Amino acid sequence: MYIFLNKSHVGEAVYVDDIPSPTNCLHGAYIYSEKPLAKITSIKLGKELELDAVRCILTSKDIPDGGENLGSKSRFGTEPLFAEEIARCVGDRLAFVVSS
């Protein structure tokens, strides 16, 4: 979290969370697997995500040809951004939801 100090008032600070979102700002959140070693057949949204505000849901299938499903890379190997057919563990990223 970043803190921007307001020098005109000692003891006051403006936090990034206090700054209003710009007009037409989009927000995003990951959808995580709730089960280990589970075959991904569909993604069902909870009632709170079934609103008109959801713009799109991105999965591994949305990665363009020639692109990589790469979440991280280290000397120990690579980690995919999204689970493709099987969620290996609880918490595997399945999709990314974009909403307004």
C-alpha positions in Angstrom: 0.0 0.0 0.0 1.3 3.4 -0.9 0.9 6.4 1.4 0.9 10.0 0.1 1.6 12.4 2.9 -0.3 15.7 3.0 2.4 18.1 4.2 0.0 20.9 4.9 -1.7 19.0 7.7 0.7 17.2 10.1 -0.7 13.8 11.1 -3.0 13.3 8.1 -2.3 11.0 5.2 -4.1 10.2 2.0 -4.2 6.5 1.2 -4.6 5.1 -2.3 -7.8 3.4 -1.3 -9.2 6.8 -0.4 -8.7 8.1 -4.0 -12.0 7.8 -6.0 -11.9 5.6 -9.1 -11.8 7.4 -12.4 -14.9 7.4 -14.6 -15.5 4.1 -16.5 -12.8 2.4 -14.4 -12.7 -1.4 -14.8 -12.0 -3.7 -11.8 -10.7 -7.3 -11.9 -10.5 -10.3 -9.7 -9.3 -13.9 -10.0 -11.5 -16.9 -9.7 -9.7 -19.7 -7.8 -10.3 -23.4 -7.7 -12.1 -24.7 -4.6 -11.1 -28.3 -5.2 -7.7 -30.1 -5.7 -7.1 -32.3 -8.7 -10.4 -31.3 -10.3 -11.2 -31.4 -13.9 -12.5 -28.0 -15.1 -15.8 -28.4 -16.9 -17.3 -25.0 -16.3 -17.1 -21.9 -14.2 -20.2 -20.8 -12.3 -20.4 -17.3 -11.0 -21.9 -16.6 -7.6 -24.9 -14.3 -7.4 -22.8 -11.3 -6.6 -21.0 -11.8 -10.0 -24.1 -12.4 -12.1 -24.7 -8.7 -12.4 -24.7 -6.7 -15.6 -21.4 -5.1 -14.5 -19.4 -8.2 -15.5 -17.7 -7.3 -18.8 -15.8 -10.5 -19.5 -14.2 -13.6 -18.0 -10.7 -14.5 -19.2 -9.3 -18.1 -19.1 -6.4 -20.0 -20.6 -8.5 -20.3 -23.7 -8.3 -16.6 -24.3 -4.5 -16.5 -24.6 -3.8 -15.7 -28.2 -1.9 -18.1 -30.5 1.8 -17.7 -29.9 1.2 -16.5 -26.4 2.2 -18.3 -23.2 0.1 -19.3 -20.2 2.9 -18.0 -18.0 2.2 -16.7 -14.5 5.8 -16.8 -13.1 9.2 -18.0 -14.0 12.0 -18.9 -11.6 15.1 -21.1 -11.4 12.8 -23.9 -10.2 10.6 -23.8 -13.3 7.5 -22.1 -14.6 4.1 -21.7 -13.1 1.0 -21.3 -15.4 -1.2 -18.2 -15.0 -4.4 -20.2 -15.4 -5.2 -23.9 -14.9 -6.0 -25.4 -18.3 -7.8 -28.7 -17.9 -7.2 -29.8 -14.4 -6.9 -27.6 -11.2 -3.9 -29.1 -9.5 -4.6 -27.6 -6.1 -7.0 -25.5 -4.1 -6.3 -21.9 -5.1 -5.2 -22.6 -8.7 -6.3 -19.6 -10.8 -9.1 -20.6 -13.2 -10.1 -17.3 -14.7 -10.0 -13.5 -14.3 -13.3 -11.5 -14.1 -13.4 -7.9 -15.5 -16.3 -5.7 -14.3 -17.2 -2.1 -14.1 
